[in-house]
Amino acid sequence: MNEEAIKKTLVDNFFRYLAIPSQSKEGSNKIPSSEGQEKLARLLAKDLQKLGLVDIAINEYGVIQARLPKNSDYTQAIGWVCHLDTVDVGLSDEIHPKVIKNYQGGNITLNSEANIILNPEENPEILKYIGDDIIVSDGKSVLGADNKAAIANVITAISYLNVNKNIEHGDIYLAFVPDEEIGLRGSRKIDFNKFKADFAYTIDCCELGELVYETFNAASASISIEGVSAHPMSAKNVLVNPIMIANDFINLLNRAETPEHTEGKEGYIRVTDIESDVLTAKINLNIRDHSREKYDQKKSYLISAIDLLQKQNPKAKISIEIKDIYSNILDNVKDTNKVAIAKLFRTFNKLGIKPKIILMRGGTDGSYLSTRGILTPNYFTGAHNFHSNKEFLPIDSFYKSLLVTIDLMSND
C-alpha cells in the first residue's frame, strides 16, 4: 500500500464510523448511554473479526475488546483504548463529513444554507494547512474526530500490519469504550483480566505533535440542602430558605479559582448547575487540579465550608458527596513503566514530528487506566476545534498520527 492508498483507507474507515450517530447522553444511568454506541461496537466487532483478531467480545456495558496475537518473541504487550461516543454539545447527532481538497486559504463554507463559515479570522491556525486536504462537517454537528479519528487510526494500523506481515510485533490489546465524554464511564468497565497490556495509549487530543502525559485530577461534588418551609406571615425564626444557603455557599468559593480565571496548571472549582425550590436545593460542582496536594485541599475546603454552613443553619440539613473521577497520569509514572512515554518520543523523532507537550486541562480514558497500573499517555489525532461545529482535520496530520500508531505497534 502506498501513501495515497493508506490515506484513502484511513479516511474511508473514518467516514464509515462517523455514519453511525453515537453521542453519549448526560443524565443517563445506562452504560452505554446511547444505542448508537452499541451499534458502533457491533460494527467494530465485525471489522476486528475480518482482521483476524482473537478474544473479541462485547460486554454488557458495550465495551468491545480484542487482541492481535504477537508474531515474534517480543514480550512487551501494548494496548490502545478509544472511545465510541462523540460529545453532545447541543448540535445534531448526525455527522455529514466532507473533504476540502487542496485548501488554498480563505473561508471554508461548511453550510451555505445556514451561512456557517470556517474562517481564518476566527481560526487562524487553519492557514498552516494550505495545500492540504481538510475534513470538515456540514456545520450542524461536531466532526467527531474526538474520538472516531482514533478508532479509524487503530483499525487502519491493524490492517497495515495484516498486509505487512514482516513487521514484528508483540501482543496488541484493543479496547473500545463508551461514554468517555460523560465521566470516563466506559473505561471503568474494561475487563482487565483480558487487557494484559504492559502500557497503553489513547489518541485523544488535537493538532499534529501534541503529546500528553499530565492531566487533571478530577472529582465531582454534589451538595444537598434541605430547609424548613413556612408561610411568610409566620416565617420569622422558623423558615430556612435553602436558596439563600446555596447562595452563601457559592459566596464562599474563590472567584479567582474558576475556569474563566485559570489556565495552565492552575486548578479550579466550578459550579455546573443548581436546582432549587422552597424546601430543597442541590448544587453540583467540578473539582480539578494537576497537583494532588492542591486537589485534596480543594476537597477539604468544600467539606469545611459545608460544616460552617451547617453550624450557621442548625435547622437545615446540609450534606456533600464527593466522587473521584480520574487522576493525573503523571502521578502514575514509574521507572518500570516510563518506557511508554520514552517510546512516544522515539517514534516522534523517527518520523520527524516535533513534540508539543500539553498539560491537559481535562482527562482521557488513560487517566483512569493509569490508576490501574497501565500507564496510558496520549497523542494527537491531528484535528482542531474539538467539541465545535468548526472542528476540522487535516488529512496529512491524520496520516502522521496513523504512522505514529504503526511505529508504536512495531518492535524497535
C-alpha positions in Angstrom: 0.0 0.0 0.0 1.4 3.4 -1.0 0.8 6.6 0.9 -2.3 7.6 -1.0 -3.9 4.2 -0.7 -3.3 4.2 3.0 -4.8 7.7 3.4 -7.8 6.6 1.4 -8.3 3.6 3.7 -7.9 5.8 6.8 -10.4 8.3 5.6 -12.9 5.7 4.4 -12.8 4.0 7.8 -13.3 7.3 9.5 -16.3 8.1 7.4 -17.8 4.6 8.0 -17.6 5.2 11.7 -18.9 8.7 11.5 -22.0 7.4 9.7 -23.2 5.9 13.0 -24.5 8.6 15.4 -23.1 7.8 18.8 -23.4 10.8 21.1 -23.3 9.9 24.8 -26.2 11.2 26.8 -25.5 13.1 30.0 -28.0 12.1 32.7 -28.5 8.6 31.5 -27.7 5.9 34.2 -27.2 3.3 31.5 -23.9 2.3 30.1 -23.6 2.8 27.2 -25.9 5.8 27.4 -26.9 5.6 23.7 -27.9 2.9 21.2 -25.6 4.3 18.6 -22.6 3.3 20.7 -23.8 -0.3 20.8 -24.3 -0.3 17.1 -20.8 1.0 16.5 -19.4 -1.6 18.8 -21.1 -4.4 16.8 -19.6 -2.9 13.6 -16.2 -2.9 15.1 -16.6 -6.5 16.2 -17.1 -7.5 12.6 -14.2 -5.4 11.4 -11.9 -7.0 14.0 -13.0 -10.5 13.1 -12.2 -9.8 9.4 -8.8 -8.6 10.5 -8.1 -11.9 12.3 -8.0 -10.6 15.9 -8.8 -13.0 18.7 -10.7 -12.9 22.0 -13.2 -10.5 20.5 -16.0 -9.8 22.9 -18.6 -7.1 23.7 -19.6 -7.0 27.3 -22.9 -5.8 28.9 -21.6 -2.3 29.0 -20.8 -2.0 25.3 -17.1 -2.3 25.8 -15.5 -4.2 22.9 -12.1 -5.9 23.5 -9.8 -7.9 21.2 -6.2 -9.0 20.9 -3.8 -9.2 17.9 -1.5 -12.1 18.8 2.2 -11.5 18.7 4.2 -12.8 15.7 7.6 -12.7 17.3 9.4 -13.3 20.6 8.8 -9.7 21.6 7.5 -9.9 25.1 6.2 -6.3 25.6 2.4 -6.1 25.3 0.9 -2.8 24.3 -2.7 -1.6 24.4 -4.9 1.1 22.7 -8.1 2.5 24.1 -10.5 4.6 22.0 -13.9 5.8 23.0 -17.1 5.1 21.0 -19.0 8.2 21.9 -19.0 11.7 20.4 -19.8 14.7 22.6 -23.3 16.2 22.9 -22.9 20.0 22.8 -26.5 20.6 21.6 -25.7 20.0 17.9 -27.0 17.3 15.6 -26.2 13.7 16.4 -25.8 13.0 12.7 -22.4 13.9 11.2 -22.1 14.6 7.5 -18.3 15.0 6.7 -16.8 16.3 3.5 -13.2 16.8 2.2 -12.0 20.2 1.2 -9.4 19.4 -1.5 -6.2 21.3 -1.7 -7.2 24.1 0.7 -5.8 27.4 -0.6 -6.6 29.8 2.2 -9.6 31.9 2.9 -13.1 30.9 4.2 -14.4 27.4 4.1 -18.2 27.3 3.7 -19.4 24.5 5.9 -23.1 25.1 5.2 -24.3 27.6 2.7 -28.0 27.4 3.6 -27.3 28.2 7.3 -24.3 30.5 6.4 -21.9 28.6 8.7 -18.4 29.6 7.8 -15.0 28.4 9.0 -12.8 31.5 8.5 -9.1 32.3 9.2 -10.0 35.4 11.2 -11.6 33.2 13.9 -9.4 30.2 13.3 -6.0 31.4 12.1 -4.4 28.0 12.7 -6.1 26.7 9.5 -3.7 28.7 7.4 -1.0 26.3 8.5 -2.7 23.7 6.2 -2.6 25.5 2.9 -2.2 22.9 0.2 -3.6 20.1 2.4 -6.9 18.2 2.1 -9.1 19.0 5.1 -12.0 17.1 6.5 -14.9 19.2 8.0 -18.5 18.7 8.9 -21.6 20.4 7.4 -21.5 22.8 10.4 -24.6 21.3 12.0 -22.6 18.9 14.2 -19.1 18.3 15.5 -16.9 16.5 13.2 -16.3 13.6 15.6 -12.5 13.2 15.3 -12.9 13.0 19.1 -12.7 10.0 19.0 -13.7 8.3 15.8 -10.4 9.5 14.2 -8.7 7.3 16.8 -10.9 4.4 16.1 -10.2 4.7 12.3 -6.5 5.1 13.1 -6.2 1.9 15.2 -8.2 -0.2 12.8 -6.2 1.1 9.8 -2.9 0.4 11.7 -4.0 -3.2 12.3 -5.0 -3.6 8.6 -1.5 -2.3 7.7 0.1 -4.9 10.0 -2.0 -7.6 8.4 -0.8 -6.7 4.9 2.8 -6.2 6.0 3.3 -9.5 8.0 7.0 -9.0 8.0 6.6 -6.3 10.7 7.2 -7.9 14.0 5.1 -7.0 17.0 4.1 -8.2 20.4 0.6 -8.8 21.7 -1.6 -5.8 20.9 -4.7 -5.3 23.1 -7.6 -3.2 22.0 -10.5 -1.7 24.0 -13.2 0.5 22.5 -15.2 2.0 25.3 -18.4 4.0 25.7 -19.3 7.2 27.5 -15.8 8.8 27.8 -17.4 12.2 27.3 -19.6 12.0 30.4 -17.1 11.0 33.0 -14.8 8.2 31.6 -17.6 5.7 32.4 -16.7 3.1 29.9 -13.0 2.6 30.7 -14.1 1.5 34.2 -15.9 -1.4 32.6 -12.9 -2.9 30.8 -12.3 -6.5 31.7 -8.7 -6.1 32.8 -8.2 -9.8 33.0 -8.4 -9.7 29.2 -6.5 -6.5 28.8 -3.0 -7.5 29.8 -1.0 -4.6 28.3 2.2 -3.5 30.0 1.3 0.0 29.0 -1.2 1.6 26.6 -2.1 4.7 24.6 -5.1 6.9 23.8 -5.3 9.0 20.7 -7.5 11.8 22.1 -6.1 15.3 21.6 -5.7 17.8 18.8 -3.1 19.1 16.4 0.0 17.4 14.9 2.6 16.7 17.5 0.6 17.1 20.7 1.6 14.6 23.4 0.0 14.3 26.8 1.1 12.6 30.0 -0.1 15.1 32.5 -3.8 15.6 33.2 -6.0 17.0 35.9 -7.0 15.1 39.0 -10.8 15.3 38.8 -13.8 14.9 41.1 -17.5 15.8 41.1 -19.3 17.1 44.2 -23.0 17.2 45.0 -24.3 19.4 47.8 -27.8 18.8 49.1 -29.6 21.4 51.2 -33.0 20.8 53.0 -34.5 23.9 54.5 -37.7 24.5 56.5 -40.8 25.8 54.8 -43.1 28.3 56.4 -45.8 30.8 55.4 -44.3 34.3 55.2 -46.8 35.5 57.8 -45.3 33.3 60.5 -41.8 32.7 59.0 -39.7 34.6 61.5 -37.2 32.3 63.3 -38.9 29.4 61.5 -38.3 29.5 57.8 -35.0 28.3 56.5 -34.5 29.2 52.8 -32.3 26.6 51.0 -31.7 29.0 48.1 -30.2 31.6 50.5 -27.9 28.9 51.9 -26.9 27.9 48.4 -26.1 31.5 47.7 -24.0 31.7 50.9 -22.1 28.6 49.8 -21.3 30.0 46.4 -20.0 33.2 48.0 -17.5 31.1 50.0 -15.9 30.0 46.7 -12.8 31.8 45.4 -13.8 33.5 42.1 -10.2 33.6 41.1 -10.2 29.8 41.1 -12.9 29.2 38.4 -12.3 28.0 34.8 -12.8 31.5 33.4 -9.9 32.8 35.6 -7.4 30.0 35.4 -5.0 28.4 32.9 -2.1 26.1 32.6 -1.6 24.1 35.8 -4.0 26.3 37.8 -6.9 24.2 39.2 -10.5 25.3 39.8 -13.8 24.6 41.4 -16.7 25.0 39.0 -20.4 25.3 39.8 -22.0 23.4 37.0 -25.7 23.6 37.9 -28.2 24.4 40.7 -31.7 23.0 41.3 -33.9 24.6 44.0 -37.3 25.2 45.3 -38.7 26.5 48.6 -37.7 23.3 50.5 -34.6 21.9 48.8 -31.5 23.0 46.8 -28.9 20.9 45.1 -25.6 22.2 43.8 -23.3 20.3 41.5 -19.6 21.0 41.2 -16.4 20.0 39.3 -13.1 19.9 41.2 -9.9 20.0 39.1 -6.2 20.3 39.8 -2.9 19.0 38.4 -1.4 19.0 41.9 -2.6 16.1 44.0 -1.9 18.2 47.1 -4.0 21.2 45.9 -6.7 18.8 44.6 -7.1 17.3 48.1 -7.0 20.8 49.6 -9.9 21.8 47.4 -12.0 18.8 48.5 -11.1 19.5 52.2 -12.1 23.2 51.8 -15.6 22.2 50.4 -16.2 19.9 53.3 -15.2 22.6 55.8 -17.5 25.1 54.0 -20.4 22.7 54.4 -19.6 22.2 58.1 -19.6 26.0 58.6 -22.9 26.4 56.8 -24.4 23.6 58.9 -23.3 25.4 62.1 -24.8 28.7 60.9 -28.0 27.0 59.9 -28.7 24.3 62.5 -32.3 23.7 61.4 -31.2 22.9 57.8 -29.8 19.5 56.7 -26.7 20.1 54.6 -24.5 17.4 53.1 -21.9 16.9 50.5 -20.9 13.9 48.4 -17.5 13.9 46.6 -16.6 11.3 43.9 -13.2 11.0 42.4 -13.4 10.6 38.6 -9.8 10.3 37.4 -6.3 11.2 38.4 -3.2 12.8 36.9 -1.4 10.4 34.5 1.9 11.9 35.7 1.4 10.7 39.2 1.5 7.1 38.0 4.8 7.3 36.1 7.4 4.9 37.5 10.8 3.6 36.4 9.1 0.4 35.4 6.6 2.0 33.0 8.1 5.2 31.8 9.1 3.3 28.6 5.6 4.2 27.4 6.5 7.8 27.2 10.1 7.3 26.0 8.7 5.1 23.1 6.5 8.0 22.1 9.4 10.5 22.0 11.5 8.0 19.9 8.7 7.5 17.5 8.1 11.2 17.1 11.8 11.8 16.5 12.0 8.9 14.0 9.1 10.3 12.0 10.3 13.9 12.2 7.4 15.1 14.3 8.1 17.9 16.8 6.6 17.0 20.2 4.2 19.6 21.7 3.9 18.7 25.4 0.4 19.6 26.6 -0.6 20.0 30.2 -4.2 18.8 29.6 -6.8 20.7 31.4 -9.0 17.7 31.4 -8.6 13.9 31.3 -8.6 10.9 29.0 -9.5 7.3 29.4 -5.8 6.9 30.1 -6.2 8.9 33.3 -8.2 6.0 34.7 -6.2 3.2 33.1 -3.0 4.7 34.6 -4.5 4.3 38.1 -5.0 0.6 37.3 -1.2 0.2 36.8 -1.4 0.5 33.0 0.4 3.8 32.2 -1.5 5.3 29.3 -0.2 8.6 27.7 -2.0 10.3 24.9 -1.1 11.6 21.4 -2.6 13.6 18.6 -5.4 12.8 16.1 -4.4 15.9 14.1 -7.8 17.7 14.5 -8.5 21.2 15.7 -11.6 22.7 17.5 -12.8 19.6 19.3 -16.4 19.9 20.6 -17.2 22.5 18.0 -19.1 22.6 14.7 -16.0 24.2 13.2 -13.8 21.2 14.1 -11.5 20.3 11.2 -9.0 17.5 10.5 -6.1 18.0 8.0 -5.6 14.6 6.3 -1.8 14.8 6.3 -1.8 15.3 10.1 -4.3 12.4 10.4 -2.0 10.2 8.3 1.0 11.1 10.5 -1.0 10.1 13.6 -1.5 6.8 11.9 2.2 6.4 11.2 2.8 7.0 14.9 0.4 4.2 15.8 2.0 1.8 13.3 5.5 2.5 14.6 4.4 2.1 18.2 2.9 -1.2 17.4 6.1 -2.4 15.7 9.1 -3.8 17.6 12.0 -1.4 17.7 
